[in-house]
Amino acid sequence: MPITNRALALTALLLVSSAVCLGQTERPALIPSSQGGGGGGGAAASMASSGSSIGELTDVPFSPGDTVHIIVFNAPDFSTIVRVSENGDVAFPMLGAIHFAGLNSATAAKLIATQLEERNLMVAPQVTVTVDSSSAGITVLGEVRSPGIYPPSGKHLLSDLLATAGGLTANTGRVIEISNDRNPDKKAELAWDPTMHNTANYDHPIHAGDRVLVRACGIAYLGGHVLKPGAYSLCGSPKITLSEAISLAGGVVPLTSEKHTYLVRAQPDGTRIVEEIDLHKVLTAKVADPVMKEDDIVYVSPSPLKDATNRALGYAMSLAGPLLYVTHP
């Protein structure tokens, strides 16, 4: 039976349609990327979708209150964001509480990877541990224009942090104290020159969680036979001497025993020592001029002989009127 052109065309159309349908049915279904745990972005993608950062690597030990990001490569069920407890522990899936205090990013990641492998939960796990810098700000207190809690700056230097806090006030002293919860009993006291002549400590490193206290100027107390007894600030000159402090108090007054001036100075153990100073020799540059320190007390003694003479002269003058009256009626 002869095959017509119309029949050939119809047969060709049916064959093409069958091939197209067969190709569609054998094509594998695509897995949505949002459902997949494969690839290296499982945990990272989950965190990114939640709007959280992955934190920063740190060489500084973790401390209570830090927010840490634990990322286990290709294992989103083990990846978590958790806060370090007051006891220094974090809660980790399948492993329970892990002590993080004293560990940094590298040592914490190694600890988690080891435990995952020892418990046969993973083979050669790749772990990254970071800290959320916004959860461990730097506290700045004392004589700065804008005290507060600041996120760690990019440079992590003391001078940059003080600039962020608005700079120093006019009452800034000569000591800056740095402390943190990692070593609560250890405080660093840096010598500071408010006139910015000495730059030795400007580049001191500051870490997340540190507390920076800018102390105020020290106070010295001057009393006794000075014109204006009172408390005087030691701000201004890098070193205020005894003679300069006496000048601030208006100088000594008459009937003063300059040889018997006393300097009372506190010691680190809380005791005080008393030093007798010949103020006359100090003012005439015959002996060294002592440098005043915070909480010093200077007492300028009156002269007993001069005071007695003055009292006798005053008494004589008070009797002069009646005596003259009796002698010359």
ZADO-1210 file (C-alpha; in nm, 4 decimals, padded with zeros to 6 digits):
<atoms>
<atom x="00.0000" y="00.0000" z="00.0000" code="MET" pos="1"/>
<atom x="00.1652" y="00.3256" z="-00.1011" code="PRO" pos="2"/>
<atom x="00.2447" y="00.5763" z="00.1729" code="ILE" pos="3"/>
<atom x="00.1200" y="00.9248" z="00.0939" code="THR" pos="4"/>
<atom x="00.2985" y="01.2451" z="00.1875" code="ASN" pos="5"/>
<atom x="00.0226" y="01.3232" z="00.4365" code="ARG" pos="6"/>
<atom x="00.0824" y="00.9932" z="00.6192" code="ALA" pos="7"/>
<atom x="00.4578" y="01.0524" z="00.6336" code="LEU" pos="8"/>
<atom x="00.4117" y="01.3960" z="00.7837" code="ALA" pos="9"/>
<atom x="00.1739" y="01.2624" z="01.0489" code="LEU" pos="10"/>
<atom x="00.4150" y="00.9826" z="01.1433" code="THR" pos="11"/>
<atom x="00.7057" y="01.2265" z="01.1826" code="ALA" pos="12"/>
<atom x="00.4979" y="01.4551" z="01.4057" code="LEU" pos="13"/>
<atom x="00.4070" y="01.1648" z="01.6366" code="LEU" pos="14"/>
<atom x="00.7727" y="01.0585" z="01.6704" code="LEU" pos="15"/>
<atom x="00.8845" y="01.4114" z="01.7634" code="VAL" pos="16"/>
<atom x="00.6092" y="01.4487" z="02.0228" code="SER" pos="17"/>
<atom x="00.7032" y="01.1166" z="02.1828" code="SER" pos="18"/>
<atom x="01.0697" y="01.2156" z="02.2089" code="ALA" pos="19"/>
<atom x="00.9832" y="01.5444" z="02.3733" code="VAL" pos="20"/>
<atom x="00.7607" y="01.3774" z="02.6307" code="CYS" pos="21"/>
<atom x="01.0201" y="01.1106" z="02.7015" code="LEU" pos="22"/>
<atom x="01.2884" y="01.3763" z="02.7622" code="GLY" pos="23"/>
<atom x="01.0658" y="01.5635" z="03.0047" code="GLN" pos="24"/>
<atom x="00.9831" y="01.2562" z="03.2111" code="THR" pos="25"/>
<atom x="01.3462" y="01.1429" z="03.2397" code="GLU" pos="26"/>
<atom x="01.4860" y="01.4831" z="03.3400" code="ARG" pos="27"/>
<atom x="01.5795" y="01.4821" z="03.7189" code="PRO" pos="28"/>
<atom x="01.3971" y="01.7223" z="03.9468" code="ALA" pos="29"/>
<atom x="01.5919" y="02.0269" z="04.0658" code="LEU" pos="30"/>
<atom x="01.6470" y="02.0598" z="04.4427" code="ILE" pos="31"/>
<atom x="01.5726" y="02.4127" z="04.5688" code="PRO" pos="32"/>
<atom x="01.8851" y="02.5714" z="04.7168" code="SER" pos="33"/>
<atom x="01.6921" y="02.6818" z="05.0226" code="SER" pos="34"/>
<atom x="01.6290" y="02.3176" z="05.1175" code="GLN" pos="35"/>
<atom x="01.9749" y="02.1780" z="05.0583" code="GLY" pos="36"/>
<atom x="02.2244" y="02.1051" z="05.3342" code="GLY" pos="37"/>
<atom x="02.4963" y="02.0215" z="05.0845" code="GLY" pos="38"/>
<atom x="02.7782" y="02.2466" z="04.9793" code="GLY" pos="39"/>
<atom x="02.9785" y="02.4715" z="05.2075" code="GLY" pos="40"/>
<atom x="02.7114" y="02.7336" z="05.2624" code="GLY" pos="41"/>
<atom x="02.4537" y="02.5428" z="05.4663" code="GLY" pos="42"/>
<atom x="02.5218" y="02.7066" z="05.8043" code="ALA" pos="43"/>
<atom x="02.6325" y="03.0347" z="05.6551" code="ALA" pos="44"/>
<atom x="02.3222" y="03.0574" z="05.4382" code="ALA" pos="45"/>
<atom x="02.1023" y="02.9869" z="05.7371" code="SER" pos="46"/>
<atom x="02.2688" y="03.2614" z="05.9392" code="MET" pos="47"/>
<atom x="02.2622" y="03.5047" z="05.6495" code="ALA" pos="48"/>
<atom x="01.8897" y="03.4466" z="05.6041" code="SER" pos="49"/>
<atom x="01.8350" y="03.5368" z="05.9693" code="SER" pos="50"/>
<atom x="02.0135" y="03.8675" z="05.9235" code="GLY" pos="51"/>
<atom x="02.2950" y="03.7827" z="06.1685" code="SER" pos="52"/>
<atom x="02.6644" y="03.8387" z="06.1083" code="SER" pos="53"/>
<atom x="02.9119" y="03.5549" z="06.1466" code="ILE" pos="54"/>
<atom x="03.1201" y="03.7478" z="06.3989" code="GLY" pos="55"/>
<atom x="03.4946" y="03.7977" z="06.4069" code="GLU" pos="56"/>
<atom x="03.7880" y="03.5705" z="06.4819" code="LEU" pos="57"/>
<atom x="03.9601" y="03.6660" z="06.8048" code="THR" pos="58"/>
<atom x="04.2832" y="03.5777" z="06.9815" code="ASP" pos="59"/>
<atom x="04.1426" y="03.7182" z="07.3068" code="VAL" pos="60"/>
<atom x="03.9867" y="03.4585" z="07.5424" code="PRO" pos="61"/>
<atom x="03.6078" y="03.4495" z="07.5540" code="PHE" pos="62"/>
<atom x="03.4432" y="03.5873" z="07.8654" code="SER" pos="63"/>
<atom x="03.0924" y="03.5599" z="08.0168" code="PRO" pos="64"/>
<atom x="02.8370" y="03.7550" z="07.8171" code="GLY" pos="65"/>
<atom x="03.0105" y="03.7146" z="07.4800" code="ASP" pos="66"/>
<atom x="02.7942" y="03.6015" z="07.1899" code="THR" pos="67"/>
<atom x="02.9773" y="03.3347" z="06.9891" code="VAL" pos="68"/>
<atom x="02.8996" y="03.1947" z="06.6453" code="HIS" pos="69"/>
<atom x="02.9825" y="02.8236" z="06.6053" code="ILE" pos="70"/>
<atom x="02.9827" y="02.7185" z="06.2407" code="ILE" pos="71"/>
<atom x="03.0330" y="02.3527" z="06.1487" code="VAL" pos="72"/>
<atom x="03.0991" y="02.3167" z="05.7760" code="PHE" pos="73"/>
<atom x="02.8219" y="02.1322" z="05.5904" code="ASN" pos="74"/>
<atom x="02.6379" y="02.0569" z="05.9173" code="ALA" pos="75"/>
<atom x="02.3720" y="02.3213" z="05.9886" code="PRO" pos="76"/>
<atom x="02.2248" y="02.1143" z="06.2732" code="ASP" pos="77"/>
<atom x="02.5472" y="02.1596" z="06.4681" code="PHE" pos="78"/>
<atom x="02.5910" y="02.5278" z="06.3838" code="SER" pos="79"/>
<atom x="02.4578" y="02.7665" z="06.6444" code="THR" pos="80"/>
<atom x="02.4754" y="03.1144" z="06.7921" code="ILE" pos="81"/>
<atom x="02.4974" y="03.1109" z="07.1707" code="VAL" pos="82"/>
<atom x="02.5934" y="03.3381" z="07.4599" code="ARG" pos="83"/>
<atom x="02.8645" y="03.2443" z="07.7081" code="VAL" pos="84"/>
<atom x="02.7090" y="03.1930" z="08.0519" code="SER" pos="85"/>
<atom x="02.8255" y="03.3474" z="08.3775" code="GLU" pos="86"/>
<atom x="03.0134" y="03.0237" z="08.4465" code="ASN" pos="87"/>
<atom x="03.1903" y="03.0472" z="08.1114" code="GLY" pos="88"/>
<atom x="02.9925" y="02.7643" z="07.9444" code="ASP" pos="89"/>
<atom x="02.8035" y="02.7407" z="07.6142" code="VAL" pos="90"/>
<atom x="02.5272" y="02.4958" z="07.5208" code="ALA" pos="91"/>
<atom x="02.6155" y="02.2945" z="07.2085" code="PHE" pos="92"/>
<atom x="02.3833" y="02.0511" z="07.0239" code="PRO" pos="93"/>
<atom x="02.4561" y="01.6831" z="07.1003" code="MET" pos="94"/>
<atom x="02.7566" y="01.7746" z="07.3156" code="LEU" pos="95"/>
<atom x="02.5915" y="01.9599" z="07.6023" code="GLY" pos="96"/>
<atom x="02.7748" y="02.2281" z="07.7998" code="ALA" pos="97"/>
<atom x="03.1256" y="02.3161" z="07.6836" code="ILE" pos="98"/>
<atom x="03.3503" y="02.5431" z="07.8888" code="HIS" pos="99"/>
<atom x="03.4523" y="02.8372" z="07.6681" code="PHE" pos="100"/>
<atom x="03.5987" y="03.0809" z="07.9208" code="ALA" pos="101"/>
<atom x="03.9713" y="03.1150" z="07.8597" code="GLY" pos="102"/>
<atom x="03.9494" y="02.9829" z="07.5021" code="LEU" pos="103"/>
<atom x="03.9888" y="03.1902" z="07.1867" code="ASN" pos="104"/>
<atom x="03.8558" y="03.1241" z="06.8364" code="SER" pos="105"/>
<atom x="04.1229" y="02.8710" z="06.7422" code="ALA" pos="106"/>
<atom x="04.1242" y="02.6683" z="07.0643" code="THR" pos="107"/>
<atom x="03.7424" y="02.6613" z="07.0887" code="ALA" pos="108"/>
<atom x="03.7097" y="02.5389" z="06.7293" code="ALA" pos="109"/>
<atom x="03.9673" y="02.2657" z="06.7901" code="LYS" pos="110"/>
<atom x="03.7879" y="02.1526" z="07.1090" code="LEU" pos="111"/>
<atom x="03.4497" y="02.1192" z="06.9353" code="ILE" pos="112"/>
<atom x="03.5986" y="01.9395" z="06.6344" code="ALA" pos="113"/>
<atom x="03.7758" y="01.6914" z="06.8626" code="THR" pos="114"/>
<atom x="03.4613" y="01.6124" z="07.0612" code="GLN" pos="115"/>
<atom x="03.2497" y="01.5687" z="06.7491" code="LEU" pos="116"/>
<atom x="03.4994" y="01.3215" z="06.6122" code="GLU" pos="117"/>
<atom x="03.5552" y="01.1347" z="06.9410" code="GLU" pos="118"/>
<atom x="03.1812" y="01.0784" z="06.9804" code="ARG" pos="119"/>
<atom x="03.1551" y="00.9510" z="06.6212" code="ASN" pos="120"/>
<atom x="02.9162" y="01.2299" z="06.5274" code="LEU" pos="121"/>
<atom x="03.1263" y="01.3527" z="06.2339" code="MET" pos="122"/>
<atom x="03.4379" y="01.2558" z="06.0439" code="VAL" pos="123"/>
<atom x="03.7075" y="01.5257" z="06.0224" code="ALA" pos="124"/>
<atom x="03.4700" y="01.8140" z="06.1044" code="PRO" pos="125"/>
<atom x="03.5662" y="02.1645" z="06.0025" code="GLN" pos="126"/>
<atom x="03.4672" y="02.4135" z="06.2734" code="VAL" pos="127"/>
<atom x="03.4913" y="02.7925" z="06.2928" code="THR" pos="128"/>
<atom x="03.4191" y="02.9869" z="06.6123" code="VAL" pos="129"/>
<atom x="03.3827" y="03.3657" z="06.6090" code="THR" pos="130"/>
<atom x="03.2655" y="03.6307" z="06.8532" code="VAL" pos="131"/>
<atom x="03.0019" y="03.8963" z="06.7944" code="ASP" pos="132"/>
<atom x="03.1912" y="04.2190" z="06.8528" code="SER" pos="133"/>
<atom x="02.8696" y="04.4108" z="06.9190" code="SER" pos="134"/>
<atom x="02.8065" y="04.1969" z="07.2294" code="SER" pos="135"/>
<atom x="03.1428" y="04.2802" z="07.3880" code="ALA" pos="136"/>
<atom x="03.1782" y="04.6544" z="07.3678" code="GLY" pos="137"/>
<atom x="03.4457" y="04.8635" z="07.5364" code="ILE" pos="138"/>
<atom x="03.3322" y="05.0712" z="07.8342" code="THR" pos="139"/>
<atom x="03.4840" y="05.4184" z="07.8624" code="VAL" pos="140"/>
<atom x="03.4388" y="05.6048" z="08.1920" code="LEU" pos="141"/>
<atom x="03.5826" y="05.9039" z="08.3709" code="GLY" pos="142"/>
<atom x="03.7179" y="06.2250" z="08.2260" code="GLU" pos="143"/>
<atom x="03.6025" y="06.1916" z="07.8634" code="VAL" pos="144"/>
<atom x="03.3426" y="06.4071" z="07.6928" code="ARG" pos="145"/>
<atom x="03.1100" y="06.1186" z="07.5991" code="SER" pos="146"/>
<atom x="03.1350" y="05.8246" z="07.8411" code="PRO" pos="147"/>
<atom x="02.9628" y="05.5068" z="07.7293" code="GLY" pos="148"/>
<atom x="02.9976" y="05.1626" z="07.5733" code="ILE" pos="149"/>
<atom x="03.1573" y="05.1548" z="07.2302" code="TYR" pos="150"/>
<atom x="03.2057" y="04.8692" z="06.9824" code="PRO" pos="151"/>
<atom x="03.5702" y="04.7774" z="06.9277" code="PRO" pos="152"/>
<atom x="03.7260" y="05.0124" z="06.6767" code="SER" pos="153"/>
<atom x="03.9089" y="04.8874" z="06.3720" code="GLY" pos="154"/>
<atom x="04.2512" y="04.9829" z="06.5069" code="LYS" pos="155"/>
<atom x="04.1853" y="04.8761" z="06.8681" code="HIS" pos="156"/>
<atom x="04.4205" y="05.1440" z="07.0032" code="LEU" pos="157"/>
<atom x="04.3716" y="05.3557" z="07.3155" code="LEU" pos="158"/>
<atom x="04.4151" y="05.6849" z="07.1319" code="SER" pos="159"/>
<atom x="04.1484" y="05.5907" z="06.8753" code="ASP" pos="160"/>
<atom x="03.9061" y="05.4848" z="07.1476" code="LEU" pos="161"/>
<atom x="03.9484" y="05.8121" z="07.3382" code="LEU" pos="162"/>
<atom x="03.8868" y="06.0030" z="07.0156" code="ALA" pos="163"/>
<atom x="03.5672" y="05.8008" z="06.9632" code="THR" pos="164"/>
<atom x="03.4572" y="05.9001" z="07.3153" code="ALA" pos="165"/>
<atom x="03.4881" y="06.2694" z="07.2252" code="GLY" pos="166"/>
<atom x="03.8327" y="06.3319" z="07.3652" code="GLY" pos="167"/>
<atom x="03.9497" y="06.4222" z="07.7143" code="LEU" pos="168"/>
<atom x="03.8127" y="06.6855" z="07.9501" code="THR" pos="169"/>
<atom x="04.0079" y="06.9680" z="08.1091" code="ALA" pos="170"/>
<atom x="04.0092" y="06.7744" z="08.4372" code="ASN" pos="171"/>
<atom x="04.1931" y="06.4709" z="08.2986" code="THR" pos="172"/>
<atom x="04.4553" y="06.3273" z="08.5286" code="GLY" pos="173"/>
<atom x="04.7771" y="06.1431" z="08.4588" code="ARG" pos="174"/>
<atom x="04.6646" y="05.7821" z="08.4975" code="VAL" pos="175"/>
<atom x="04.4353" y="05.5703" z="08.2762" code="ILE" pos="176"/>
<atom x="04.3162" y="05.2408" z="08.4242" code="GLU" pos="177"/>
<atom x="04.2322" y="04.9427" z="08.2013" code="ILE" pos="178"/>
<atom x="04.0566" y="04.6325" z="08.3351" code="SER" pos="179"/>
<atom x="03.8285" y="04.3510" z="08.2156" code="ASN" pos="180"/>
<atom x="03.6276" y="04.0547" z="08.3410" code="ASP" pos="181"/>
<atom x="03.8810" y="03.8064" z="08.2058" code="ARG" pos="182"/>
<atom x="04.1307" y="03.9115" z="08.4753" code="ASN" pos="183"/>
<atom x="03.9270" y="04.1074" z="08.7333" code="PRO" pos="184"/>
<atom x="04.2158" y="04.1233" z="08.9806" code="ASP" pos="185"/>
<atom x="04.4636" y="04.2555" z="08.7255" code="LYS" pos="186"/>
<atom x="04.4426" y="04.6216" z="08.6337" code="LYS" pos="187"/>
<atom x="04.6792" y="04.8036" z="08.4026" code="ALA" pos="188"/>
<atom x="04.7601" y="05.1615" z="08.5038" code="GLU" pos="189"/>
<atom x="04.9061" y="05.3635" z="08.2195" code="LEU" pos="190"/>
<atom x="05.0903" y="05.6890" z="08.2758" code="ALA" pos="191"/>
<atom x="04.9194" y="05.9536" z="08.0631" code="TRP" pos="192"/>
<atom x="05.0175" y="06.3071" z="07.9727" code="ASP" pos="193"/>
<atom x="04.7045" y="06.5193" z="07.9093" code="PRO" pos="194"/>
<atom x="04.9225" y="06.7747" z="07.7273" code="THR" pos="195"/>
<atom x="05.0002" y="06.4972" z="07.4746" code="MET" pos="196"/>
<atom x="05.3747" y="06.5537" z="07.4988" code="HIS" pos="197"/>
<atom x="05.4400" y="06.1897" z="07.5840" code="ASN" pos="198"/>
<atom x="05.3100" y="05.9409" z="07.3278" code="THR" pos="199"/>
<atom x="05.4521" y="05.6221" z="07.4813" code="ALA" pos="200"/>
<atom x="05.1097" y="05.4749" z="07.5702" code="ASN" pos="201"/>
<atom x="04.8979" y="05.6191" z="07.2882" code="TYR" pos="202"/>
<atom x="04.9175" y="05.2956" z="07.0888" code="ASP" pos="203"/>
<atom x="04.8293" y="05.0655" z="07.3791" code="HIS" pos="204"/>
<atom x="04.6002" y="04.7884" z="07.2428" code="PRO" pos="205"/>
<atom x="04.2399" y="04.7733" z="07.3660" code="ILE" pos="206"/>
<atom x="04.0295" y="04.4580" z="07.3369" code="HIS" pos="207"/>
<atom x="03.6583" y="04.3812" z="07.3349" code="ALA" pos="208"/>
<atom x="03.5204" y="04.3686" z="07.6884" code="GLY" pos="209"/>
<atom x="03.7816" y="04.6064" z="07.8319" code="ASP" pos="210"/>
<atom x="03.6920" y="04.8902" z="08.0685" code="ARG" pos="211"/>
<atom x="03.8860" y="05.2143" z="08.0329" code="VAL" pos="212"/>
<atom x="03.8751" y="05.4574" z="08.3251" code="LEU" pos="213"/>
<atom x="04.0270" y="05.8008" z="08.2653" code="VAL" pos="214"/>
<atom x="04.1030" y="05.9285" z="08.6126" code="ARG" pos="215"/>
<atom x="04.0563" y="06.2884" z="08.7155" code="ALA" pos="216"/>
<atom x="04.3361" y="06.5163" z="08.8302" code="CYS" pos="217"/>
<atom x="04.4827" y="06.4493" z="09.1689" code="GLY" pos="218"/>
<atom x="04.4151" y="06.6825" z="09.4625" code="ILE" pos="219"/>
<atom x="04.6676" y="06.8202" z="09.7107" code="ALA" pos="220"/>
<atom x="04.5680" y="06.9849" z="10.0374" code="TYR" pos="221"/>
<atom x="04.7451" y="07.2921" z="10.1763" code="LEU" pos="222"/>
<atom x="04.6779" y="07.4186" z="10.5254" code="GLY" pos="223"/>
<atom x="04.8278" y="07.6101" z="10.8154" code="GLY" pos="224"/>
<atom x="04.9917" y="07.9473" z="10.7640" code="HIS" pos="225"/>
<atom x="04.9120" y="08.0022" z="10.3966" code="VAL" pos="226"/>
<atom x="04.6944" y="08.2802" z="10.2637" code="LEU" pos="227"/>
<atom x="04.4280" y="08.0549" z="10.1073" code="LYS" pos="228"/>
<atom x="04.4158" y="07.7100" z="10.2684" code="PRO" pos="229"/>
<atom x="04.2224" y="07.4471" z="10.0726" code="GLY" pos="230"/>
<atom x="04.2306" y="07.1665" z="09.8168" code="ALA" pos="231"/>
<atom x="04.4130" y="07.2345" z="09.4899" code="TYR" pos="232"/>
<atom x="04.4060" y="07.0452" z="09.1619" code="SER" pos="233"/>
<atom x="04.7301" y="06.9087" z="09.0228" code="LEU" pos="234"/>
<atom x="04.6203" y="06.9611" z="08.6611" code="CYS" pos="235"/>
<atom x="04.8160" y="07.1783" z="08.4240" code="GLY" pos="236"/>
<atom x="05.1889" y="07.1374" z="08.4474" code="SER" pos="237"/>
<atom x="05.3155" y="06.7775" z="08.4171" code="PRO" pos="238"/>
<atom x="05.4862" y="06.8187" z="08.7570" code="LYS" pos="239"/>
<atom x="05.3610" y="07.0623" z="09.0200" code="ILE" pos="240"/>
<atom x="05.6208" y="07.1235" z="09.2889" code="THR" pos="241"/>
<atom x="05.5796" y="07.2263" z="09.6525" code="LEU" pos="242"/>
<atom x="05.6787" y="07.5868" z="09.5841" code="SER" pos="243"/>
<atom x="05.4228" y="07.6059" z="09.3009" code="GLU" pos="244"/>
<atom x="05.1537" y="07.4628" z="09.5267" code="ALA" pos="245"/>
<atom x="05.2392" y="07.7212" z="09.7946" code="ILE" pos="246"/>
<atom x="05.2035" y="07.9926" z="09.5305" code="SER" pos="247"/>
<atom x="04.8603" y="07.8570" z="09.4328" code="LEU" pos="248"/>
<atom x="04.7606" y="07.8948" z="09.7968" code="ALA" pos="249"/>
<atom x="04.8663" y="08.2600" z="09.7967" code="GLY" pos="250"/>
<atom x="05.2016" y="08.2067" z="09.9692" code="GLY" pos="251"/>
<atom x="05.2835" y="08.1959" z="10.3373" code="VAL" pos="252"/>
<atom x="05.1553" y="08.4534" z="10.5822" code="VAL" pos="253"/>
<atom x="05.3526" y="08.6389" z="10.8560" code="PRO" pos="254"/>
<atom x="05.4478" y="08.4597" z="11.1766" code="LEU" pos="255"/>
<atom x="05.5318" y="08.1420" z="10.9869" code="THR" pos="256"/>
<atom x="05.7922" y="07.8864" z="11.0874" code="SER" pos="257"/>
<atom x="05.9131" y="07.7972" z="10.7392" code="GLU" pos="258"/>
<atom x="06.1664" y="07.5519" z="10.8807" code="LYS" pos="259"/>
<atom x="05.8844" y="07.3410" z="11.0202" code="HIS" pos="260"/>
<atom x="05.6663" y="07.2640" z="10.7191" code="THR" pos="261"/>
<atom x="05.5254" y="06.9128" z="10.7070" code="TYR" pos="262"/>
<atom x="05.4443" y="06.6972" z="10.4026" code="LEU" pos="263"/>
<atom x="05.2076" y="06.4056" z="10.4691" code="VAL" pos="264"/>
<atom x="05.2081" y="06.1479" z="10.1880" code="ARG" pos="265"/>
<atom x="04.9974" y="05.8322" z="10.1462" code="ALA" pos="266"/>
<atom x="05.1705" y="05.5032" z="10.0679" code="GLN" pos="267"/>
<atom x="05.0407" y="05.2188" z="09.8458" code="PRO" pos="268"/>
<atom x="04.9637" y="05.0066" z="10.1529" code="ASP" pos="269"/>
<atom x="04.7381" y="05.2769" z="10.2982" code="GLY" pos="270"/>
<atom x="04.9818" y="05.4107" z="10.5552" code="THR" pos="271"/>
<atom x="05.1122" y="05.7676" z="10.5613" code="ARG" pos="272"/>
<atom x="05.4573" y="05.9085" z="10.6149" code="ILE" pos="273"/>
<atom x="05.5362" y="06.2565" z="10.7474" code="VAL" pos="274"/>
<atom x="05.8370" y="06.4498" z="10.6193" code="GLU" pos="275"/>
<atom x="05.9599" y="06.7730" z="10.7768" code="GLU" pos="276"/>
<atom x="06.0730" y="07.0258" z="10.5155" code="ILE" pos="277"/>
<atom x="06.2576" y="07.3560" z="10.5448" code="ASP" pos="278"/>
<atom x="06.0306" y="07.5643" z="10.3246" code="LEU" pos="279"/>
<atom x="06.2670" y="07.8602" z="10.3344" code="HIS" pos="280"/>
<atom x="06.5443" y="07.6557" z="10.1725" code="LYS" pos="281"/>
<atom x="06.2995" y="07.5240" z="09.9144" code="VAL" pos="282"/>
<atom x="06.1814" y="07.8718" z="09.8210" code="LEU" pos="283"/>
<atom x="06.5395" y="07.9982" z="09.7976" code="THR" pos="284"/>
<atom x="06.6436" y="07.7000" z="09.5822" code="ALA" pos="285"/>
<atom x="06.8950" y="07.5727" z="09.8380" code="LYS" pos="286"/>
<atom x="06.7389" y="07.2245" z="09.8427" code="VAL" pos="287"/>
<atom x="06.5348" y="07.0217" z="09.5933" code="ALA" pos="288"/>
<atom x="06.1764" y="07.1267" z="09.5359" code="ASP" pos="289"/>
<atom x="05.9557" y="06.8201" z="09.6058" code="PRO" pos="290"/>
<atom x="05.7056" y="06.7186" z="09.3384" code="VAL" pos="291"/>
<atom x="05.3496" y="06.7073" z="09.4675" code="MET" pos="292"/>
<atom x="05.1516" y="06.3823" z="09.4407" code="LYS" pos="293"/>
<atom x="04.7852" y="06.2971" z="09.4615" code="GLU" pos="294"/>
<atom x="04.6360" y="06.3313" z="09.8123" code="ASP" pos="295"/>
<atom x="04.9472" y="06.5026" z="09.9545" code="ASP" pos="296"/>
<atom x="04.8869" y="06.7197" z="10.2612" code="ILE" pos="297"/>
<atom x="05.1111" y="07.0200" z="10.3287" code="VAL" pos="298"/>
<atom x="05.0940" y="07.1959" z="10.6645" code="TYR" pos="299"/>
<atom x="05.2867" y="07.5193" z="10.7169" code="VAL" pos="300"/>
<atom x="05.3444" y="07.5665" z="11.0913" code="SER" pos="301"/>
<atom x="05.3214" y="07.8965" z="11.2754" code="PRO" pos="302"/>
<atom x="05.6319" y="08.0261" z="11.4522" code="SER" pos="303"/>
<atom x="05.5869" y="07.9914" z="11.8318" code="PRO" pos="304"/>
<atom x="05.8474" y="08.2599" z="11.9068" code="LEU" pos="305"/>
<atom x="05.7129" y="08.5033" z="11.6498" code="LYS" pos="306"/>
<atom x="05.3606" y="08.4317" z="11.7591" code="ASP" pos="307"/>
<atom x="05.4496" y="08.4856" z="12.1245" code="ALA" pos="308"/>
<atom x="05.6281" y="08.8102" z="12.0390" code="THR" pos="309"/>
<atom x="05.3311" y="08.9285" z="11.8392" code="ASN" pos="310"/>
<atom x="05.0935" y="08.8427" z="12.1197" code="ARG" pos="311"/>
<atom x="05.3112" y="09.0268" z="12.3713" code="ALA" pos="312"/>
<atom x="05.3293" y="09.3298" z="12.1421" code="LEU" pos="313"/>
<atom x="04.9533" y="09.3248" z="12.1004" code="GLY" pos="314"/>
<atom x="04.9023" y="09.3004" z="12.4732" code="TYR" pos="315"/>
<atom x="05.1422" y="09.5899" z="12.5322" code="ALA" pos="316"/>
<atom x="04.9596" y="09.8038" z="12.2799" code="MET" pos="317"/>
<atom x="04.6309" y="09.7240" z="12.4446" code="SER" pos="318"/>
<atom x="04.7721" y="09.8490" z="12.7766" code="LEU" pos="319"/>
<atom x="04.9373" y="10.1552" z="12.6253" code="ALA" pos="320"/>
<atom x="04.6213" y="10.3629" z="12.6331" code="GLY" pos="321"/>
<atom x="04.5347" y="10.3132" z="13.0030" code="PRO" pos="322"/>
<atom x="04.9014" y="10.3519" z="13.1114" code="LEU" pos="323"/>
<atom x="04.9380" y="10.6784" z="12.9266" code="LEU" pos="324"/>
<atom x="04.6153" y="10.7920" z="13.0815" code="TYR" pos="325"/>
<atom x="04.7420" y="10.7099" z="13.4322" code="VAL" pos="326"/>
<atom x="05.0873" y="10.8617" z="13.3752" code="THR" pos="327"/>
<atom x="04.9518" y="11.1705" z="13.2150" code="HIS" pos="328"/>
<atom x="04.6205" y="11.2529" z="13.3810" code="PRO" pos="329"/>
</atoms>
